[in-house]
Amino acid sequence: MDMNADEVALEDTDLGAEVAWDVDRDAGDGSSVPFVEIGKDDLRQSDFIFNTPQFAEDIND
């Protein structure tokens, strides 16, 4: 299953940025990964690669 940029959510937490996704769009628990000591402002579009040209929302160029 391919992941699209609109299925990715980013949030700053006390530990760092948390990247979450919900590919089945059921509004239930999807999956997530914390980037410890890396803030959302430290992430770039090139950190996210999708099958087609897409841009993750709230991410710097």
Phi and psi restraints in degrees (value plus and minus 20) as a CYANA .aco file:
   2 ASP   PHI    -100.9   -60.9
   2 ASP   PSI     128.9   168.9
   3 MET   PHI    -126.0   -86.0
   3 MET   PSI     119.6   159.6
   4 ASN   PHI    -131.3   -91.3
   4 ASN   PSI     136.7   176.7
   5 ALA   PHI     -79.3   -39.3
   5 ALA   PSI     -54.1   -14.1
   6 ASP   PHI     -95.1   -55.1
   6 ASP   PSI     -21.7    18.3
   7 GLU   PHI    -119.3   -79.3
   7 GLU   PSI     -18.9    21.1
   8 VAL   PHI    -125.7   -85.7
   8 VAL   PSI     114.8   154.8
   9 ALA   PHI    -145.5  -105.5
   9 ALA   PSI     120.7   160.7
  10 LEU   PHI    -142.9  -102.9
  10 LEU   PSI     120.4   160.4
  11 GLU   PHI    -168.1  -128.1
  11 GLU   PSI     117.0   157.0
  12 ASP   PHI    -101.2   -61.2
  12 ASP   PSI     114.0   154.0
  13 THR   PHI    -143.1  -103.1
  13 THR   PSI     158.0   198.0
  14 ASP   PHI     -82.5   -42.5
  14 ASP   PSI     -47.1    -7.1
  15 LEU   PHI    -109.6   -69.6
  15 LEU   PSI     -43.3    -3.3
  16 GLY   PHI     126.5   166.5
  16 GLY   PSI    -185.8  -145.8
  17 ALA   PHI     -93.6   -53.6
  17 ALA   PSI     121.8   161.8
  18 GLU   PHI    -136.3   -96.3
  18 GLU   PSI     106.1   146.1
  19 VAL   PHI    -125.4   -85.4
  19 VAL   PSI     102.6   142.6
  20 ALA   PHI    -144.1  -104.1
  20 ALA   PSI     135.0   175.0
  21 TRP   PHI    -167.6  -127.6
  21 TRP   PSI     132.2   172.2
  22 ASP   PHI    -160.8  -120.8
  22 ASP   PSI      63.8   103.8
  23 VAL   PHI     -91.6   -51.6
  23 VAL   PSI     -42.5    -2.5
  24 ASP   PHI    -112.7   -72.7
  24 ASP   PSI     -21.2    18.8
  25 ARG   PHI      31.8    71.8
  25 ARG   PSI      20.2    60.2
  26 ASP   PHI    -115.6   -75.6
  26 ASP   PSI     -14.8    25.2
  27 ALA   PHI      42.4    82.4
  27 ALA   PSI      -9.3    30.7
  28 GLY   PHI    -111.9   -71.9
  28 GLY   PSI    -190.4  -150.4
  29 ASP   PHI     -87.2   -47.2
  29 ASP   PSI     103.0   143.0
  30 GLY   PHI    -116.7   -76.7
  30 GLY   PSI    -151.9  -111.9
  31 SER   PHI    -149.8  -109.8
  31 SER   PSI     139.1   179.1
  32 SER   PHI    -173.8  -133.8
  32 SER   PSI     143.1   183.1
  33 VAL   PHI    -161.9  -121.9
  33 VAL   PSI     112.9   152.9
  34 PRO   PHI    -108.6   -68.6
  34 PRO   PSI     122.0   162.0
  35 PHE   PHI    -126.1   -86.1
  35 PHE   PSI      70.4   110.4
  36 VAL   PHI     -83.9   -43.9
  36 VAL   PSI     108.2   148.2
  37 GLU   PHI      44.4    84.4
  37 GLU   PSI      -2.2    37.8
  38 ILE   PHI    -140.9  -100.9
  38 ILE   PSI      94.0   134.0
  39 GLY   PHI    -100.2   -60.2
  39 GLY   PSI     143.9   183.9
  40 LYS   PHI     -78.4   -38.4
  40 LYS   PSI     -55.3   -15.3
  41 ASP   PHI     -87.8   -47.8
  41 ASP   PSI     -37.0     3.0
  42 ASP   PHI    -105.7   -65.7
  42 ASP   PSI     -31.6     8.4
  43 LEU   PHI    -105.2   -65.2
  43 LEU   PSI     128.4   168.4
  44 ARG   PHI    -146.0  -106.0
  44 ARG   PSI     140.6   180.6
  45 GLN   PHI     -75.5   -35.5
  45 GLN   PSI     -54.7   -14.7
  46 SER   PHI     -89.1   -49.1
  46 SER   PSI     -30.9     9.1
  47 ASP   PHI     -97.3   -57.3
  47 ASP   PSI     -32.2     7.8
  48 PHE   PHI    -140.7  -100.7
  48 PHE   PSI     100.6   140.6
  49 ILE   PHI    -139.0   -99.0
  49 ILE   PSI     104.5   144.5
  50 PHE   PHI    -136.9   -96.9
  50 PHE   PSI     143.6   183.6
  51 ASN   PHI     -85.3   -45.3
  51 ASN   PSI     -48.0    -8.0
  52 THR   PHI    -144.2  -104.2
  52 THR   PSI     139.7   179.7
  53 PRO   PHI     -80.6   -40.6
  53 PRO   PSI      95.2   135.2
  54 GLN   PHI    -167.0  -127.0
  54 GLN   PSI     140.2   180.2
  55 PHE   PHI    -147.6  -107.6
  55 PHE   PSI     110.5   150.5
  56 ALA   PHI     -94.2   -54.2
  56 ALA   PSI     114.5   154.5
  57 GLU   PHI     -87.3   -47.3
  57 GLU   PSI     125.5   165.5
  58 ASP   PHI      48.9    88.9
  58 ASP   PSI       2.8    42.8
  59 ILE   PHI    -136.0   -96.0
  59 ILE   PSI     119.7   159.7
  60 ASN   PHI     -88.1   -48.1
  60 ASN   PSI     136.3   176.3
